Amino acid sequence: MSGEISSRPCTAASTTTALVRVADLATRAALSAPTEGRVLYAGLQALDVPEEPVAKLWHAATLLREHRGDGHNAALVTHNIGGTEAHVLVALSLGMRAEEFGRIHHLPKAQLAAVVDGLRGRGLVDDNGEFTDAGRQIRERVEDLTDELAAPVYDVLSTDELEELIAGLEPIAAALQAVDD
């Protein structure tokens, strides 16, 4: 890693110390949540936590992602949105048609058309295959509930620790984004 992880100039020792701290904070948060109803998270939580800081941070990020993902699945089920329907709604939110979206573009056209027709019948998609106001509202409710279900995992951290975690992750996220661009 290059750049800064804290406000100090980056040295091998400061980078390692900061990375260890970020990995420890993320791991503490990641291991704090109950596993009930979160099968992917529970499975990953049962694994040993790596000692090496990068592996430890990666493991914590995976736990946090799957904790959120399990909550997202619960939010979808709560709003009676099935798996393929969820992918169609994501495609629409990205301004794509279902047939163009990578996770479902391979499905038979008749199957995708039936899913879109079902969403249309529920008033979530209009005749042009785009979101209705009701469709946008249900997507927002799903996302809001997902956020609400994911948030308590961070309650184990103090406000200062949460800010430290965010500040420590920002340069890592920026470096990853730069590689992706």
Backbone as ProteinMPNN parsed JSONL, in Angstrom:
{"seq_chain_A": "MSGEISSRPCTAASTTTALVRVADLATRAALSAPTEGRVLYAGLQALDVPEEPVAKLWHAATLLREHRGDGHNAALVTHNIGGTEAHVLVALSLGMRAEEFGRIHHLPKAQLAAVVDGLRGRGLVDDNGEFTDAGRQIRERVEDLTDELAAPVYDVLSTDELEELIAGLEPIAAALQAVDD", "coords_chain_A": {"N_chain_A": [[0.831, -1.174, 0.0], [0.445, 2.215, -0.752], [0.666, 5.73, 0.084], [-1.321, 7.289, 2.634], [-2.495, 6.064, 5.725], [-3.219, 7.145, 7.981], [-3.104, 10.376, 9.57], [-0.43, 10.728, 9.75], [2.756, 10.712, 8.044], [3.336, 8.113, 5.709], [4.972, 5.316, 6.77], [6.661, 2.181, 6.899], [6.345, 1.08, 9.466], [4.319, 2.754, 10.601], [2.252, 2.301, 8.807], [1.812, -0.455, 9.131], [1.092, -0.538, 11.869], [-1.234, 1.07, 11.83], [-2.807, -0.437, 10.062], [-3.076, -2.824, 11.49], [-4.579, -1.862, 13.645], [-6.953, -0.974, 12.339], [-7.801, -3.416, 11.263], [-8.26, -4.817, 13.651], [-10.365, -3.295, 14.813], [-12.367, -3.542, 12.84], [-12.704, -6.301, 12.899], [-13.607, -6.713, 15.514], [-16.122, -5.449, 15.378], [-17.243, -7.003, 13.32], [-17.467, -9.539, 14.459], [-19.354, -9.204, 16.382], [-22.095, -9.448, 16.001], [-25.273, -11.15, 16.304], [-25.972, -14.472, 15.108], [-28.383, -15.541, 14.321], [-30.732, -16.213, 11.817], [-29.025, -15.429, 9.835], [-27.466, -16.952, 7.736], [-25.224, -17.132, 5.937], [-23.44, -15.331, 7.073], [-23.199, -16.539, 9.623], [-21.945, -18.954, 8.978], [-19.452, -18.037, 8.042], [-18.591, -16.72, 10.322], [-17.95, -18.792, 11.939], [-15.465, -19.586, 11.15], [-11.908, -19.565, 11.756], [-10.275, -16.584, 12.801], [-7.957, -14.903, 10.864], [-4.497, -14.193, 11.648], [-2.634, -12.513, 10.389], [-2.505, -9.123, 9.417], [-3.659, -8.035, 6.924], [-5.077, -10.226, 5.914], [-6.742, -10.626, 8.106], [-8.248, -8.226, 8.109], [-9.482, -8.52, 5.628], [-11.028, -10.792, 6.109], [-12.716, -9.785, 8.123], [-14.052, -7.804, 6.637], [-15.375, -9.422, 4.825], [-17.074, -10.841, 6.558], [-18.656, -8.67, 7.49], [-19.8, -7.841, 5.083], [-21.323, -10.114, 4.381], [-23.007, -10.271, 6.584], [-24.508, -7.949, 6.218], [-25.549, -8.625, 3.711], [-27.143, -10.892, 4.309], [-29.059, -9.603, 5.861], [-30.109, -7.957, 3.89], [-31.294, -9.851, 2.234], [-33.313, -10.69, 3.984], [-34.77, -8.307, 4.132], [-35.669, -8.127, 1.497], [-37.316, -10.432, 1.354], [-39.187, -9.717, 3.286], [-40.504, -7.727, 1.906], [-41.677, -9.153, -0.072], [-40.16, -9.765, -2.371], [-38.663, -11.672, -4.735], [-35.694, -13.6, -5.673], [-34.872, -13.39, -8.498], [-36.513, -11.282, -9.169], [-35.41, -9.308, -7.526], [-32.932, -8.909, -8.79], [-33.819, -7.92, -11.251], [-34.916, -5.504, -10.366], [-32.58, -4.255, -9.419], [-31.216, -3.978, -11.843], [-32.949, -2.162, -13.135], [-32.643, 0.005, -11.416], [-30.113, 0.751, -12.06], [-30.474, 1.783, -14.504], [-30.746, -0.019, -16.548], [-32.075, -2.531, -18.741], [-33.653, -5.614, -17.881], [-32.71, -7.727, -19.46], [-30.164, -6.943, -20.059], [-28.652, -7.007, -17.812], [-25.934, -8.303, -16.079], [-26.109, -10.415, -14.13], [-28.426, -11.78, -14.663], [-28.839, -11.859, -17.372], [-28.461, -14.124, -18.869], [-30.603, -15.75, -18.517], [-33.533, -17.421, -19.789], [-35.413, -15.562, -22.192], [-38.199, -15.606, -22.012], [-38.606, -16.307, -19.356], [-37.495, -14.077, -17.988], [-39.196, -12.114, -18.996], [-41.604, -12.94, -17.856], [-41.05, -12.477, -15.151], [-40.715, -9.674, -15.147], [-43.281, -9.015, -16.016], [-44.719, -9.916, -13.795], [-43.811, -8.108, -11.846], [-44.813, -5.819, -13.006], [-47.535, -6.346, -12.808], [-47.808, -6.078, -10.097], [-47.557, -3.428, -9.844], [-45.045, -2.28, -9.732], [-43.406, -1.899, -11.861], [-43.592, -0.169, -14.95], [-45.397, -0.014, -18.147], [-43.338, 0.347, -19.935], [-41.308, -1.059, -18.878], [-39.944, 0.153, -16.807], [-39.199, 1.598, -13.553], [-42.007, 2.29, -11.509], [-43.491, 4.861, -9.452], [-44.243, 3.51, -7.144], [-42.598, 1.263, -7.358], [-40.05, 2.423, -7.092], [-40.331, 3.347, -4.484], [-40.613, 0.941, -3.022], [-38.136, -0.197, -3.465], [-36.512, 1.699, -2.16], [-37.48, 1.318, 0.449], [-36.634, -1.297, 0.931], [-33.84, -0.933, 0.811], [-33.504, 0.904, 2.914], [-34.361, -0.655, 5.105], [-32.433, -2.656, 4.958], [-30.133, -1.165, 5.597], [-30.835, -0.439, 8.215], [-30.928, -2.953, 9.482], [-28.279, -3.692, 9.273], [-26.799, -1.874, 10.746], [-26.576, -2.227, 13.681], [-24.351, -3.878, 14.187], [-22.148, -2.31, 14.438], [-22.417, -1.094, 16.851], [-20.867, -1.997, 18.937], [-18.551, -0.601, 18.846], [-17.085, 2.429, 20.02], [-18.0, 5.877, 19.401], [-15.691, 7.313, 18.698], [-13.999, 5.172, 17.991], [-15.393, 4.121, 15.816], [-15.228, 6.257, 14.023], [-12.466, 6.251, 13.723], [-12.122, 3.771, 12.489], [-13.497, 4.196, 10.058], [-11.957, 6.327, 9.011], [-9.521, 4.986, 8.739], [-10.155, 3.116, 6.808], [-10.801, 4.598, 4.572], [-8.512, 5.49, 2.907], [-7.718, 3.015, 1.946], [-9.968, 2.153, 0.552], [-10.006, 4.197, -1.378], [-7.61, 3.655, -2.731], [-8.193, 1.145, -3.812], [-10.34, 1.845, -5.44], [-9.019, 3.509, -7.247], [-7.463, 1.665, -8.616], [-9.447, 0.244, -9.856], [-10.511, 2.098, -11.597]], "CA_chain_A": [[0.0, 0.0, 0.0], [1.141, 3.489, -0.701], [-0.209, 6.783, 0.584], [-1.451, 7.42, 4.077], [-3.595, 5.396, 6.399], [-3.574, 8.079, 9.053], [-2.606, 11.715, 9.263], [1.037, 10.681, 9.766], [3.353, 10.234, 6.796], [3.331, 6.662, 5.635], [6.193, 4.536, 6.905], [6.292, 0.774, 7.056], [5.873, 0.852, 10.836], [3.026, 3.406, 10.835], [1.257, 1.607, 7.99], [1.524, -1.72, 9.796], [0.359, -0.249, 13.108], [-2.574, 1.537, 11.459], [-3.522, -1.561, 9.473], [-3.416, -3.723, 12.598], [-5.673, -1.223, 14.394], [-8.164, -1.024, 11.514], [-8.217, -4.823, 11.211], [-8.803, -5.162, 14.97], [-11.671, -2.64, 14.973], [-13.309, -4.173, 11.915], [-12.966, -7.655, 13.376], [-14.458, -6.627, 16.708], [-17.479, -5.184, 14.899], [-17.711, -8.129, 12.509], [-17.778, -10.709, 15.29], [-20.273, -8.822, 17.46], [-23.507, -9.623, 15.664], [-25.846, -12.489, 16.462], [-25.999, -15.229, 13.862], [-29.731, -16.018, 14.019], [-31.301, -15.731, 10.576], [-27.966, -14.939, 8.943], [-26.761, -18.214, 7.502], [-23.902, -16.934, 5.342], [-22.634, -14.698, 8.125], [-22.936, -17.537, 10.662], [-20.943, -19.883, 8.465], [-18.151, -17.365, 8.024], [-18.196, -16.393, 11.685], [-17.424, -20.015, 12.547], [-14.079, -19.773, 10.727], [-10.879, -18.905, 12.557], [-9.858, -15.252, 12.35], [-6.527, -14.902, 10.545], [-3.644, -13.311, 12.448], [-1.966, -11.545, 9.524], [-3.418, -7.98, 9.366], [-4.427, -7.904, 5.684], [-6.029, -11.349, 5.897], [-7.717, -10.363, 9.17], [-9.139, -7.183, 7.62], [-10.271, -9.121, 4.536], [-12.006, -11.671, 6.761], [-13.709, -8.92, 8.778], [-14.861, -7.188, 5.585], [-16.249, -10.479, 4.303], [-18.118, -11.038, 7.564], [-19.558, -7.518, 7.479], [-20.555, -7.881, 3.827], [-22.327, -11.182, 4.423], [-24.0, -9.875, 7.585], [-25.386, -7.01, 5.511], [-26.242, -9.368, 2.657], [-28.215, -11.688, 4.916], [-30.103, -8.644, 6.209], [-30.737, -7.517, 2.636], [-32.201, -10.931, 1.831], [-34.474, -10.615, 4.871], [-35.556, -7.143, 3.713], [-36.346, -8.5, 0.252], [-38.392, -11.369, 1.69], [-40.198, -8.925, 3.994], [-41.257, -6.969, 0.913], [-42.171, -10.114, -1.06], [-39.354, -9.659, -3.588], [-37.874, -12.879, -4.945], [-34.322, -13.442, -6.13], [-34.778, -12.847, -9.847], [-37.135, -9.955, -9.102], [-34.427, -8.395, -6.939], [-31.956, -8.59, -9.831], [-34.489, -7.038, -12.214], [-35.011, -4.184, -9.744], [-31.232, -3.668, -9.433], [-30.965, -3.564, -13.226], [-33.713, -0.935, -13.377], [-32.049, 1.101, -10.639], [-28.885, 1.126, -12.767], [-30.855, 2.292, -15.82], [-30.613, -1.094, -17.531], [-33.192, -3.467, -18.881], [-33.317, -6.899, -17.255], [-31.96, -8.554, -20.41], [-28.797, -6.43, -20.164], [-27.983, -7.09, -16.519], [-25.025, -9.441, -16.078], [-26.448, -11.548, -13.271], [-29.616, -12.486, -15.138], [-28.98, -11.753, -18.828], [-28.374, -15.457, -19.452], [-31.862, -16.471, -18.323], [-34.398, -17.396, -20.983], [-36.171, -14.316, -22.343], [-39.57, -15.812, -21.526], [-38.558, -16.281, -17.892], [-37.314, -12.682, -17.591], [-40.43, -11.391, -19.328], [-42.602, -13.305, -16.837], [-40.688, -11.774, -13.91], [-41.062, -8.262, -15.357], [-44.755, -8.954, -16.028], [-45.166, -10.044, -12.405], [-43.534, -6.821, -11.198], [-45.767, -4.879, -13.599], [-48.822, -6.668, -12.213], [-47.795, -5.574, -8.716], [-47.465, -1.979, -9.904], [-43.682, -1.842, -9.455], [-42.788, -1.614, -13.152], [-44.605, 0.329, -15.879], [-45.485, -0.702, -19.439], [-42.052, 0.46, -20.623], [-40.302, -1.835, -18.154], [-39.206, 1.036, -15.908], [-39.782, 1.768, -12.236], [-43.094, 3.203, -11.173], [-43.23, 5.475, -8.143], [-44.357, 2.435, -6.145], [-41.394, 0.45, -7.479], [-38.951, 3.168, -6.464], [-40.572, 3.38, -3.031], [-40.328, -0.371, -2.427], [-36.669, -0.346, -3.488], [-36.0, 2.531, -1.068], [-37.806, 0.672, 1.73], [-35.727, -2.446, 1.07], [-32.505, -0.416, 1.121], [-33.556, 1.482, 4.263], [-34.406, -1.757, 6.072], [-31.109, -3.278, 4.914], [-29.252, -0.304, 6.394], [-31.256, -0.546, 9.62], [-30.539, -4.269, 9.987], [-26.814, -3.802, 9.279], [-26.177, -0.884, 11.626], [-26.23, -2.595, 15.063], [-23.055, -4.56, 14.298], [-21.138, -1.303, 14.781], [-22.683, -0.565, 18.186], [-19.807, -2.436, 19.842], [-17.482, 0.395, 18.76], [-17.413, 3.782, 20.467], [-18.036, 6.847, 18.303], [-14.307, 7.574, 18.292], [-13.478, 3.987, 17.307], [-16.05, 4.036, 14.512], [-14.598, 7.279, 13.182], [-11.11, 5.766, 13.431], [-12.27, 2.704, 11.503], [-13.84, 4.82, 8.766], [-10.774, 7.063, 8.539], [-8.513, 4.01, 8.343], [-10.584, 2.401, 5.602], [-10.939, 5.504, 3.421], [-7.425, 5.418, 1.919], [-7.724, 1.68, 1.34], [-11.038, 2.202, -0.437], [-9.561, 5.068, -2.469], [-6.587, 2.94, -3.506], [-8.885, 0.11, -4.577], [-11.108, 2.536, -6.473], [-8.066, 3.982, -8.258], [-7.077, 0.501, -9.418], [-10.633, -0.136, -10.634], [-10.776, 3.131, -12.621]], "C_chain_A": [[0.873, 1.233, 0.0], [0.173, 4.532, -0.179], [-0.247, 6.786, 2.089], [-2.644, 6.63, 4.572], [-4.034, 6.237, 7.571], [-3.051, 9.445, 8.653], [-1.079, 11.771, 9.278], [1.549, 10.277, 8.399], [3.466, 8.713, 6.848], [4.746, 6.105, 5.751], [5.752, 3.101, 7.079], [5.718, 0.515, 8.44], [4.511, 1.493, 11.069], [1.925, 2.746, 10.027], [0.854, 0.309, 8.655], [0.708, -1.497, 11.058], [-1.065, 0.178, 12.801], [-3.405, 0.395, 10.886], [-3.95, -2.556, 10.548], [-4.611, -3.156, 13.364], [-6.991, -1.291, 13.625], [-8.687, -2.462, 11.452], [-8.835, -5.256, 12.538], [-10.194, -4.555, 15.177], [-12.724, -3.305, 14.081], [-13.675, -5.575, 12.392], [-13.862, -7.634, 14.608], [-15.914, -6.369, 16.307], [-18.043, -6.412, 14.189], [-18.113, -9.34, 13.335], [-18.856, -10.43, 16.328], [-21.73, -9.168, 17.21], [-23.999, -11.033, 15.961], [-25.96, -13.174, 15.092], [-27.403, -15.69, 13.46], [-30.244, -15.372, 12.731], [-30.286, -15.233, 9.568], [-27.025, -16.093, 8.632], [-25.371, -18.029, 6.889], [-22.947, -16.317, 6.36], [-22.255, -15.729, 9.187], [-21.865, -18.526, 10.219], [-19.551, -19.271, 8.472], [-17.657, -17.034, 9.425], [-17.589, -17.604, 12.387], [-15.962, -20.276, 12.163], [-13.122, -19.061, 11.679], [-10.541, -17.552, 11.946], [-8.361, -15.301, 12.07], [-5.761, -13.926, 11.441], [-3.03, -12.206, 11.608], [-2.939, -10.38, 9.262], [-4.253, -7.847, 8.092], [-5.472, -9.013, 5.603], [-7.125, -11.143, 6.943], [-8.724, -9.313, 8.73], [-10.042, -7.724, 6.513], [-11.376, -9.998, 5.124], [-13.107, -10.841, 7.423], [-14.626, -8.271, 7.744], [-15.834, -8.193, 4.987], [-17.395, -10.758, 5.273], [-19.142, -9.902, 7.531], [-20.415, -7.495, 6.214], [-21.655, -8.937, 3.885], [-23.383, -10.916, 5.49], [-25.013, -8.935, 6.934], [-26.206, -7.732, 4.439], [-27.371, -10.221, 3.194], [-29.374, -10.783, 5.335], [-30.845, -8.144, 4.98], [-31.713, -8.592, 2.145], [-33.469, -10.927, 2.689], [-35.373, -9.439, 4.484], [-36.309, -7.434, 2.418], [-37.532, -9.426, 0.529], [-39.535, -10.634, 2.389], [-41.087, -8.157, 3.018], [-41.708, -7.831, -0.265], [-41.476, -9.971, -2.422], [-38.49, -10.91, -3.672], [-36.511, -12.575, -5.538], [-34.186, -12.835, -7.513], [-35.422, -11.465, -9.903], [-36.155, -8.924, -8.548], [-33.398, -7.978, -7.981], [-32.561, -7.688, -10.906], [-34.56, -5.627, -11.646], [-33.649, -3.492, -9.682], [-30.914, -3.165, -10.839], [-31.684, -2.247, -13.517], [-33.107, 0.244, -12.637], [-30.752, 1.594, -11.275], [-29.172, 1.671, -14.166], [-30.728, 1.265, -16.93], [-31.928, -1.861, -17.642], [-32.718, -4.802, -18.314], [-32.423, -7.745, -18.16], [-30.498, -8.143, -20.522], [-27.981, -6.669, -18.9], [-27.216, -8.405, -16.405], [-25.441, -10.634, -15.239], [-27.644, -12.346, -13.765], [-29.766, -12.494, -16.651], [-28.998, -13.114, -19.517], [-29.678, -16.248, -19.324], [-32.701, -16.414, -19.594], [-35.26, -16.128, -21.006], [-37.59, -14.457, -21.802], [-39.616, -15.756, -20.0], [-38.407, -14.843, -17.389], [-38.576, -11.863, -17.865], [-41.517, -11.694, -18.303], [-42.322, -12.594, -15.513], [-41.066, -10.294, -14.022], [-42.577, -8.095, -15.369], [-45.321, -9.063, -14.615], [-44.946, -8.756, -11.633], [-44.489, -5.745, -11.714], [-47.149, -5.094, -12.973], [-48.939, -6.188, -10.77], [-47.648, -4.059, -8.668], [-46.075, -1.427, -9.645], [-42.932, -1.413, -10.714], [-43.897, -1.157, -14.107], [-44.57, -0.441, -17.199], [-44.198, -0.63, -20.254], [-40.946, -0.334, -19.933], [-39.436, -0.994, -17.244], [-39.929, 1.132, -14.578], [-41.009, 2.669, -12.271], [-42.704, 3.887, -9.87], [-43.278, 4.419, -7.049], [-43.124, 1.539, -6.173], [-40.193, 1.117, -6.846], [-39.11, 3.178, -4.945], [-40.245, 2.041, -2.385], [-38.831, -0.61, -2.408], [-36.039, 0.478, -2.362], [-36.292, 1.901, 0.288], [-36.907, -0.529, 1.978], [-34.341, -1.963, 1.47], [-32.457, 0.185, 2.528], [-33.568, 0.388, 5.333], [-33.07, -2.487, 6.111], [-30.129, -2.479, 5.762], [-29.561, -0.44, 7.884], [-30.806, -1.872, 10.237], [-29.019, -4.43, 10.09], [-26.16, -2.941, 10.354], [-25.777, -1.397, 13.015], [-24.887, -3.298, 15.241], [-21.963, -3.585, 14.731], [-21.34, -0.712, 16.171], [-21.614, -0.948, 19.201], [-18.645, -1.44, 19.868], [-17.973, 1.727, 19.32], [-17.464, 4.697, 19.239], [-16.632, 7.139, 17.79], [-13.716, 6.386, 17.528], [-14.102, 3.834, 15.921], [-15.455, 5.059, 13.552], [-13.184, 6.864, 12.792], [-11.148, 4.661, 12.372], [-12.557, 3.288, 10.124], [-12.631, 5.541, 8.185], [-9.68, 6.11, 8.067], [-8.86, 3.265, 7.074], [-10.633, 3.298, 4.366], [-9.767, 5.445, 2.452], [-7.328, 4.051, 1.245], [-8.781, 1.638, 0.245], [-10.639, 3.058, -1.643], [-8.534, 4.378, -3.348], [-7.225, 1.846, -4.361], [-9.687, 0.723, -5.712], [-10.191, 3.006, -7.601], [-7.626, 2.846, -9.166], [-8.213, 0.103, -10.336], [-10.916, 0.839, -11.76], [-9.881, 2.989, -13.786]], "O_chain_A": [[1.907, 1.286, 0.667], [-1.014, 4.251, -0.016], [0.692, 6.334, 2.744], [-3.674, 6.546, 3.903], [-5.131, 6.044, 8.096], [-2.605, 9.641, 7.522], [-0.498, 12.77, 8.855], [0.857, 9.573, 7.664], [3.665, 8.123, 7.91], [5.608, 6.395, 4.922], [4.587, 2.839, 7.377], [4.718, -0.19, 8.578], [3.631, 0.87, 11.664], [0.791, 2.637, 10.493], [-0.335, 0.002, 8.735], [-0.273, -2.202, 11.289], [-2.006, -0.296, 13.439], [-4.59, 0.277, 11.2], [-5.068, -3.071, 10.511], [-5.545, -3.888, 13.693], [-8.028, -1.629, 14.197], [-9.89, -2.689, 11.577], [-9.828, -5.983, 12.55], [-11.099, -5.232, 15.663], [-13.836, -3.589, 14.526], [-14.832, -5.983, 12.295], [-14.776, -8.45, 14.728], [-16.828, -7.0, 16.837], [-19.182, -6.81, 14.431], [-19.01, -10.087, 12.944], [-19.234, -11.329, 17.079], [-22.525, -9.175, 18.15], [-23.236, -11.995, 15.879], [-26.033, -12.511, 14.058], [-27.583, -16.185, 12.348], [-30.199, -14.153, 12.572], [-30.663, -14.668, 8.542], [-25.933, -16.194, 9.191], [-24.431, -18.713, 7.292], [-21.796, -16.735, 6.486], [-21.099, -15.782, 9.605], [-20.985, -18.89, 10.998], [-18.583, -19.921, 8.866], [-16.455, -17.061, 9.69], [-16.804, -17.455, 13.323], [-15.299, -21.102, 12.789], [-13.486, -18.078, 12.324], [-10.524, -17.397, 10.725], [-7.58, -15.694, 12.937], [-6.327, -12.948, 11.929], [-2.917, -11.071, 12.072], [-4.094, -10.627, 8.915], [-5.449, -7.57, 8.177], [-6.626, -8.758, 5.258], [-8.293, -11.448, 6.697], [-9.925, -9.477, 8.948], [-11.232, -7.414, 6.472], [-12.523, -9.945, 4.68], [-14.29, -11.159, 7.298], [-15.838, -8.196, 7.948], [-16.977, -7.857, 4.681], [-18.546, -10.894, 4.86], [-20.349, -10.145, 7.544], [-21.602, -7.171, 6.262], [-22.789, -8.679, 3.482], [-24.541, -11.298, 5.317], [-26.222, -9.108, 7.084], [-27.401, -7.481, 4.282], [-28.448, -10.27, 2.599], [-30.538, -11.154, 5.183], [-32.058, -7.933, 5.018], [-32.817, -8.281, 1.697], [-34.568, -11.137, 2.177], [-36.598, -9.561, 4.506], [-37.461, -7.028, 2.264], [-38.622, -9.221, -0.005], [-40.707, -10.895, 2.119], [-42.276, -7.962, 3.27], [-42.074, -7.313, -1.32], [-42.112, -10.046, -3.473], [-37.681, -11.175, -2.782], [-36.209, -11.427, -5.865], [-33.455, -11.86, -7.687], [-34.933, -10.579, -10.603], [-36.082, -7.8, -9.044], [-33.03, -6.805, -8.045], [-31.888, -6.792, -11.414], [-34.296, -4.658, -12.358], [-33.564, -2.278, -9.87], [-30.403, -2.057, -11.007], [-31.093, -1.325, -14.08], [-33.06, 1.356, -13.163], [-30.342, 2.733, -11.049], [-28.252, 1.981, -14.923], [-30.618, 1.617, -18.105], [-32.769, -1.828, -16.744], [-31.519, -5.078, -18.276], [-31.493, -8.399, -17.689], [-29.677, -8.911, -21.024], [-26.756, -6.546, -18.916], [-27.776, -9.482, -16.609], [-25.148, -11.771, -15.612], [-27.853, -13.477, -13.327], [-30.719, -13.075, -17.17], [-29.5, -13.236, -20.634], [-29.836, -17.295, -19.952], [-32.59, -15.472, -20.379], [-35.767, -15.686, -19.975], [-38.12, -13.524, -21.2], [-40.561, -15.218, -19.423], [-39.112, -14.435, -16.466], [-38.969, -11.023, -17.056], [-42.271, -10.8, -17.921], [-43.25, -12.159, -14.832], [-41.663, -9.73, -13.105], [-43.1, -7.139, -14.795], [-46.289, -8.382, -14.276], [-45.803, -8.351, -10.847], [-44.92, -4.871, -10.962], [-47.846, -4.132, -12.649], [-50.038, -5.923, -10.283], [-47.616, -3.468, -7.588], [-45.926, -0.237, -9.369], [-41.956, -0.666, -10.649], [-45.006, -1.691, -14.078], [-43.811, -1.398, -17.35], [-43.983, -1.441, -21.154], [-39.788, -0.288, -20.349], [-38.308, -1.379, -16.937], [-41.109, 0.798, -14.472], [-41.037, 3.68, -12.973], [-41.698, 3.531, -9.255], [-42.455, 4.427, -6.134], [-42.654, 1.102, -5.123], [-39.408, 0.473, -6.149], [-38.131, 3.033, -4.211], [-39.657, 2.01, -1.304], [-38.305, -1.165, -1.444], [-35.129, 0.002, -1.684], [-35.448, 1.943, 1.183], [-36.466, -0.757, 3.105], [-33.729, -2.528, 2.377], [-31.479, -0.005, 3.25], [-32.871, 0.492, 6.343], [-32.619, -2.896, 7.181], [-29.38, -3.049, 6.556], [-28.652, -0.544, 8.708], [-30.356, -1.905, 11.382], [-28.531, -5.215, 10.903], [-25.067, -3.264, 10.82], [-24.706, -1.024, 13.494], [-24.342, -3.31, 16.345], [-20.964, -3.992, 15.325], [-20.522, 0.088, 16.625], [-21.475, -0.283, 20.227], [-17.848, -1.438, 20.806], [-19.126, 2.107, 19.122], [-17.012, 4.314, 18.159], [-16.412, 7.205, 16.581], [-13.014, 6.572, 16.534], [-13.421, 3.462, 14.966], [-15.207, 4.745, 12.388], [-12.753, 7.098, 11.663], [-10.309, 4.624, 11.472], [-11.923, 2.908, 9.139], [-12.317, 5.384, 7.005], [-8.985, 6.402, 7.093], [-7.972, 2.828, 6.341], [-10.52, 2.812, 3.241], [-10.004, 5.354, 1.247], [-6.9, 3.954, 0.095], [-8.527, 1.15, -0.855], [-10.902, 2.688, -2.788], [-8.578, 4.499, -4.572], [-6.832, 1.649, -5.511], [-9.715, 0.186, -6.819], [-10.548, 2.911, -8.775], [-7.436, 3.05, -10.365], [-7.982, -0.329, -11.465], [-11.498, 0.459, -12.776], [-9.97, 3.772, -14.732]]}, "name": "protein", "num_of_chains": 1, "seq": "MSGEISSRPCTAASTTTALVRVADLATRAALSAPTEGRVLYAGLQALDVPEEPVAKLWHAATLLREHRGDGHNAALVTHNIGGTEAHVLVALSLGMRAEEFGRIHHLPKAQLAAVVDGLRGRGLVDDNGEFTDAGRQIRERVEDLTDELAAPVYDVLSTDELEELIAGLEPIAAALQAVDD"}
